[in-house]
Amino acid sequence: MLDAVNLERMGIPTVTLVTPPFVPALAANARLLGLPDLRYVVVPNDYYEETVEVRSERIAAVLDEIVAALTV
């Protein structure tokens, strides 16, 4: 997330991918760092059960959201 903050400050649009347990921490830190509108997309996960293929499917499922966040 700190990379996203630094890139945003340089004028480079970012989207941070975050899993559900980390959304509150991301939002709180973004506010503390002065970027309360930092764009992010929530990607569900279960690392203990997922294969590479399943992870790829999860990212593909939110690809439109990622593109939309970058082009707003």
N, CA, C and O atoms as a GROMACS GRO file, in nm:
protein
  288
    1MET      N    1   0.080  -0.117   0.000
    1MET     CA    2   0.000   0.000   0.000
    1MET      C    3   0.086   0.126   0.000
    1MET      O    4   0.050   0.226  -0.062
    2LEU      N    5   0.197   0.122   0.068
    2LEU     CA    6   0.285   0.240   0.069
    2LEU      C    7   0.337   0.271  -0.071
    2LEU      O    8   0.355   0.388  -0.106
    3ASP      N    9   0.361   0.168  -0.149
    3ASP     CA   10   0.402   0.192  -0.288
    3ASP      C   11   0.292   0.265  -0.363
    3ASP      O   12   0.320   0.358  -0.438
    4ALA      N   13   0.167   0.224  -0.343
    4ALA     CA   14   0.055   0.290  -0.409
    4ALA      C   15   0.047   0.437  -0.367
    4ALA      O   16   0.025   0.524  -0.451
    5VAL      N   17   0.063   0.463  -0.240
    5VAL     CA   18   0.059   0.601  -0.190
    5VAL      C   19   0.169   0.684  -0.256
    5VAL      O   20   0.143   0.794  -0.303
    6ASN      N   21   0.290   0.631  -0.259
    6ASN     CA   22   0.401   0.705  -0.320
    6ASN      C   23   0.379   0.727  -0.469
    6ASN      O   24   0.406   0.836  -0.520
    7LEU      N   25   0.331   0.626  -0.539
    7LEU     CA   26   0.303   0.642  -0.683
    7LEU      C   27   0.193   0.745  -0.706
    7LEU      O   28   0.205   0.828  -0.796
    8GLU      N   29   0.087   0.739  -0.626
    8GLU     CA   30  -0.022   0.836  -0.640
    8GLU      C   31   0.030   0.978  -0.619
    8GLU      O   32  -0.010   1.069  -0.691
    9ARG      N   33   0.116   0.995  -0.523
    9ARG     CA   34   0.173   1.129  -0.498
    9ARG      C   35   0.257   1.177  -0.614
    9ARG      O   36   0.274   1.298  -0.633
   10MET      N   37   0.311   1.084  -0.694
   10MET     CA   38   0.388   1.120  -0.813
   10MET      C   39   0.298   1.138  -0.935
   10MET      O   40   0.345   1.168  -1.044
   11GLY      N   41   0.166   1.119  -0.915
   11GLY     CA   42   0.072   1.137  -1.025
   11GLY      C   43   0.046   1.012  -1.106
   11GLY      O   44  -0.013   1.018  -1.213
   12ILE      N   45   0.090   0.898  -1.056
   12ILE     CA   46   0.070   0.771  -1.127
   12ILE      C   47  -0.048   0.699  -1.064
   12ILE      O   48  -0.042   0.662  -0.947
   13PRO      N   49  -0.157   0.678  -1.140
   13PRO     CA   50  -0.275   0.612  -1.085
   13PRO      C   51  -0.245   0.468  -1.043
   13PRO      O   52  -0.170   0.397  -1.110
   14THR      N   53  -0.304   0.427  -0.933
   14THR     CA   54  -0.285   0.291  -0.884
   14THR      C   55  -0.418   0.232  -0.839
   14THR      O   56  -0.516   0.304  -0.816
   15VAL      N   57  -0.420   0.102  -0.828
   15VAL     CA   58  -0.529   0.029  -0.764
   15VAL      C   59  -0.462  -0.078  -0.679
   15VAL      O   60  -0.384  -0.159  -0.730
   16THR      N   61  -0.492  -0.078  -0.552
   16THR     CA   62  -0.436  -0.176  -0.462
   16THR      C   63  -0.532  -0.294  -0.452
   16THR      O   64  -0.651  -0.276  -0.430
   17LEU      N   65  -0.480  -0.414  -0.470
   17LEU     CA   66  -0.561  -0.535  -0.451
   17LEU      C   67  -0.548  -0.576  -0.305
   17LEU      O   68  -0.438  -0.586  -0.252
   18VAL      N   69  -0.661  -0.600  -0.242
   18VAL     CA   70  -0.661  -0.629  -0.099
   18VAL      C   71  -0.760  -0.742  -0.071
   18VAL      O   72  -0.864  -0.751  -0.135
   19THR      N   73  -0.727  -0.825   0.024
   19THR     CA   74  -0.819  -0.930   0.065
   19THR      C   75  -0.905  -0.878   0.181
   19THR      O   76  -0.863  -0.786   0.252
   20PRO      N   77  -1.023  -0.936   0.200
   20PRO     CA   78  -1.120  -0.881   0.297
   20PRO      C   79  -1.064  -0.849   0.436
   20PRO      O   80  -1.098  -0.744   0.491
   21PRO      N   81  -0.982  -0.934   0.496
   21PRO     CA   82  -0.938  -0.902   0.633
   21PRO      C   83  -0.855  -0.774   0.643
   21PRO      O   84  -0.844  -0.716   0.751
   22PHE      N   85  -0.798  -0.729   0.532
   22PHE     CA   86  -0.708  -0.614   0.535
   22PHE      C   87  -0.771  -0.484   0.490
   22PHE      O   88  -0.704  -0.380   0.488
   23VAL      N   89  -0.899  -0.485   0.453
   23VAL     CA   90  -0.966  -0.363   0.407
   23VAL      C   91  -0.965  -0.254   0.516
   23VAL      O   92  -0.930  -0.140   0.485
   24PRO      N   93  -1.002  -0.285   0.640
   24PRO     CA   94  -1.000  -0.178   0.742
   24PRO      C   95  -0.861  -0.118   0.762
   24PRO      O   96  -0.848   0.004   0.778
   25ALA      N   97  -0.759  -0.200   0.762
   25ALA     CA   98  -0.623  -0.149   0.780
   25ALA      C   99  -0.582  -0.062   0.662
   25ALA      O  100  -0.520   0.043   0.681
   26LEU      N  101  -0.614  -0.104   0.542
   26LEU     CA  102  -0.581  -0.026   0.423
   26LEU      C  103  -0.651   0.110   0.430
   26LEU      O  104  -0.587   0.213   0.407
   27ALA      N  105  -0.780   0.111   0.461
   27ALA     CA  106  -0.855   0.236   0.466
   27ALA      C  107  -0.800   0.329   0.574
   27ALA      O  108  -0.785   0.449   0.551
   28ALA      N  109  -0.771   0.275   0.690
   28ALA     CA  110  -0.718   0.356   0.800
   28ALA      C  111  -0.582   0.414   0.764
   28ALA      O  112  -0.556   0.533   0.787
   29ASN      N  113  -0.495   0.333   0.709
   29ASN     CA  114  -0.362   0.381   0.673
   29ASN      C  115  -0.367   0.483   0.560
   29ASN      O  116  -0.292   0.580   0.561
   30ALA      N  117  -0.454   0.460   0.463
   30ALA     CA  118  -0.467   0.556   0.353
   30ALA      C  119  -0.511   0.693   0.408
   30ALA      O  120  -0.458   0.796   0.366
   31ARG      N  121  -0.606   0.692   0.501
   31ARG     CA  122  -0.649   0.818   0.563
   31ARG      C  123  -0.533   0.885   0.638
   31ARG      O  124  -0.509   1.005   0.624
   32LEU      N  125  -0.461   0.806   0.717
   32LEU     CA  126  -0.349   0.860   0.794
   32LEU      C  127  -0.240   0.919   0.704
   32LEU      O  128  -0.173   1.015   0.742
   33LEU      N  129  -0.224   0.860   0.586
   33LEU     CA  130  -0.121   0.906   0.494
   33LEU      C  131  -0.171   1.016   0.401
   33LEU      O  132  -0.100   1.060   0.311
   34GLY      N  133  -0.294   1.061   0.423
   34GLY     CA  134  -0.346   1.173   0.346
   34GLY      C  135  -0.411   1.138   0.215
   34GLY      O  136  -0.436   1.227   0.133
   35LEU      N  137  -0.439   1.010   0.191
   35LEU     CA  138  -0.506   0.969   0.067
   35LEU      C  139  -0.630   0.885   0.099
   35LEU      O  140  -0.633   0.766   0.071
   36PRO      N  141  -0.731   0.948   0.157
   36PRO     CA  142  -0.850   0.871   0.198
   36PRO      C  143  -0.925   0.810   0.080
   36PRO      O  144  -1.004   0.718   0.098
   37ASP      N  145  -0.902   0.862  -0.042
   37ASP     CA  146  -0.970   0.808  -0.160
   37ASP      C  147  -0.884   0.711  -0.239
   37ASP      O  148  -0.911   0.685  -0.356
   38LEU      N  149  -0.780   0.657  -0.176
   38LEU     CA  150  -0.695   0.560  -0.244
   38LEU      C  151  -0.781   0.447  -0.299
   38LEU      O  152  -0.861   0.387  -0.227
   39ARG      N  153  -0.765   0.420  -0.426
   39ARG     CA  154  -0.848   0.318  -0.491
   39ARG      C  155  -0.798   0.178  -0.458
   39ARG      O  156  -0.678   0.151  -0.455
   40TYR      N  157  -0.894   0.089  -0.432
   40TYR     CA  158  -0.860  -0.051  -0.407
   40TYR      C  159  -0.974  -0.140  -0.454
   40TYR      O  160  -1.088  -0.097  -0.467
   41VAL      N  161  -0.938  -0.264  -0.480
   41VAL     CA  162  -1.035  -0.366  -0.520
   41VAL      C  163  -1.017  -0.484  -0.426
   41VAL      O  164  -0.905  -0.530  -0.401
   42VAL      N  165  -1.128  -0.532  -0.374
   42VAL     CA  166  -1.124  -0.646  -0.281
   42VAL      C  167  -1.126  -0.775  -0.362
   42VAL      O  168  -1.212  -0.796  -0.446
   43VAL      N  169  -1.028  -0.861  -0.333
   43VAL     CA  170  -1.018  -0.991  -0.398
   43VAL      C  171  -1.035  -1.098  -0.291
   43VAL      O  172  -0.951  -1.110  -0.202
   44PRO      N  173  -1.143  -1.176  -0.298
   44PRO     CA  174  -1.161  -1.282  -0.199
   44PRO      C  175  -1.049  -1.385  -0.210
   44PRO      O  176  -0.992  -1.406  -0.317
   45ASN      N  177  -1.018  -1.448  -0.100
   45ASN     CA  178  -0.913  -1.549  -0.105
   45ASN      C  179  -0.930  -1.654   0.004
   45ASN      O  180  -1.000  -1.632   0.104
   46ASP      N  181  -0.866  -1.764  -0.018
   46ASP     CA  182  -0.851  -1.868   0.082
   46ASP      C  183  -0.721  -1.940   0.046
   46ASP      O  184  -0.722  -2.045  -0.018
   47TYR      N  185  -0.610  -1.881   0.088
   47TYR     CA  186  -0.480  -1.930   0.045
   47TYR      C  187  -0.453  -2.075   0.080
   47TYR      O  188  -0.371  -2.140   0.016
   48TYR      N  189  -0.520  -2.125   0.180
   48TYR     CA  190  -0.495  -2.264   0.217
   48TYR      C  191  -0.557  -2.361   0.119
   48TYR      O  192  -0.513  -2.475   0.108
   49GLU      N  193  -0.659  -2.317   0.049
   49GLU     CA  194  -0.732  -2.406  -0.041
   49GLU      C  195  -0.711  -2.376  -0.188
   49GLU      O  196  -0.747  -2.457  -0.273
   50GLU      N  197  -0.654  -2.262  -0.220
   50GLU     CA  198  -0.651  -2.220  -0.360
   50GLU      C  199  -0.531  -2.272  -0.437
   50GLU      O  200  -0.420  -2.286  -0.385
   51THR      N  201  -0.558  -2.301  -0.563
   51THR     CA  202  -0.452  -2.333  -0.657
   51THR      C  203  -0.421  -2.206  -0.736
   51THR      O  204  -0.494  -2.107  -0.724
   52VAL      N  205  -0.316  -2.208  -0.813
   52VAL     CA  206  -0.283  -2.094  -0.898
   52VAL      C  207  -0.398  -2.064  -0.993
   52VAL      O  208  -0.429  -1.947  -1.019
   53GLU      N  209  -0.461  -2.168  -1.044
   53GLU     CA  210  -0.573  -2.149  -1.135
   53GLU      C  211  -0.689  -2.076  -1.069
   53GLU      O  212  -0.749  -1.987  -1.128
   54VAL      N  213  -0.720  -2.114  -0.944
   54VAL     CA  214  -0.830  -2.049  -0.871
   54VAL      C  215  -0.796  -1.903  -0.845
   54VAL      O  216  -0.882  -1.816  -0.859
   55ARG      N  217  -0.673  -1.875  -0.808
   55ARG     CA  218  -0.633  -1.736  -0.785
   55ARG      C  219  -0.646  -1.654  -0.913
   55ARG      O  220  -0.691  -1.540  -0.911
   56SER      N  221  -0.605  -1.713  -1.023
   56SER     CA  222  -0.617  -1.645  -1.153
   56SER      C  223  -0.763  -1.616  -1.186
   56SER      O  224  -0.794  -1.508  -1.237
   57GLU      N  225  -0.852  -1.709  -1.157
   57GLU     CA  226  -0.994  -1.688  -1.180
   57GLU      C  227  -1.048  -1.575  -1.093
   57GLU      O  228  -1.129  -1.495  -1.138
   58ARG      N  229  -1.002  -1.570  -0.968
   58ARG     CA  230  -1.049  -1.464  -0.879
   58ARG      C  231  -1.006  -1.326  -0.929
   58ARG      O  232  -1.084  -1.231  -0.923
   59ILE      N  233  -0.885  -1.316  -0.979
   59ILE     CA  234  -0.838  -1.188  -1.033
   59ILE      C  235  -0.915  -1.156  -1.162
   59ILE      O  236  -0.955  -1.041  -1.182
   60ALA      N  237  -0.935  -1.254  -1.247
   60ALA     CA  238  -1.011  -1.231  -1.371
   60ALA      C  239  -1.151  -1.181  -1.340
   60ALA      O  240  -1.206  -1.100  -1.415
   61ALA      N  241  -1.209  -1.228  -1.230
   61ALA     CA  242  -1.345  -1.189  -1.193
   61ALA      C  243  -1.354  -1.041  -1.154
   61ALA      O  244  -1.461  -0.981  -1.164
   62VAL      N  245  -1.244  -0.982  -1.109
   62VAL     CA  246  -1.247  -0.841  -1.069
   62VAL      C  247  -1.169  -0.752  -1.166
   62VAL      O  248  -1.146  -0.635  -1.138
   63LEU      N  249  -1.130  -0.806  -1.280
   63LEU     CA  250  -1.052  -0.731  -1.376
   63LEU      C  251  -1.124  -0.604  -1.423
   63LEU      O  252  -1.062  -0.499  -1.435
   64ASP      N  253  -1.253  -0.614  -1.449
   64ASP     CA  254  -1.328  -0.496  -1.492
   64ASP      C  255  -1.327  -0.389  -1.384
   64ASP      O  256  -1.318  -0.270  -1.413
   65GLU      N  257  -1.337  -0.431  -1.259
   65GLU     CA  258  -1.332  -0.337  -1.147
   65GLU      C  259  -1.196  -0.267  -1.139
   65GLU      O  260  -1.189  -0.147  -1.112
   66ILE      N  261  -1.091  -0.342  -1.164
   66ILE     CA  262  -0.956  -0.286  -1.161
   66ILE      C  263  -0.941  -0.181  -1.271
   66ILE      O  264  -0.891  -0.071  -1.247
   67VAL      N  265  -0.983  -0.216  -1.390
   67VAL     CA  266  -0.974  -0.123  -1.503
   67VAL      C  267  -1.057   0.002  -1.476
   67VAL      O  268  -1.012   0.114  -1.501
   68ALA      N  269  -1.178  -0.018  -1.424
   68ALA     CA  270  -1.264   0.097  -1.394
   68ALA      C  271  -1.200   0.190  -1.291
   68ALA      O  272  -1.208   0.312  -1.304
   69ALA      N  273  -1.138   0.134  -1.190
   69ALA     CA  274  -1.075   0.215  -1.086
   69ALA      C  275  -0.957   0.294  -1.142
   69ALA      O  276  -0.930   0.405  -1.097
   70LEU      N  277  -0.888   0.239  -1.239
   70LEU     CA  278  -0.774   0.307  -1.298
   70LEU      C  279  -0.815   0.415  -1.398
   70LEU      O  280  -0.738   0.507  -1.426
   71THR      N  281  -0.933   0.404  -1.452
   71THR     CA  282  -0.974   0.496  -1.559
   71THR      C  283  -1.078   0.598  -1.514
   71THR      O  284  -1.131   0.672  -1.597
   72VAL      N  285  -1.108   0.603  -1.386
   72VAL     CA  286  -1.206   0.699  -1.335
   72VAL      C  287  -1.143   0.837  -1.329
   72VAL      O  288  -1.209   0.933  -1.290
   0.00000   0.00000   0.00000
